[in-house]
Amino acid sequence: MISYAPLWETMKKRGATTYTLQVKGDISSSTIRRMKAGQSISTNSLDALCKLLQCGLEDIAVYLPDNEEPK
């Protein structure tokens, strides 16, 4: 399972909102909805998030084995 919990923390640290992602990062509302639901997103979206937030993939998402809960 992929958890986007690191993304929400990174956004908080950077003062970014989902509006910021949509306007400055050209991230669609459906992509944001997919991340909130823990669903997959494209590598293009991951790239855009890293560029916008000036961070690495580990600051966006983390892999959790199926038996672990997100922190």
Order of alpha helices (4+ residues) and beta strands (2+ residues): beta-alpha-alpha-alpha-alpha-beta
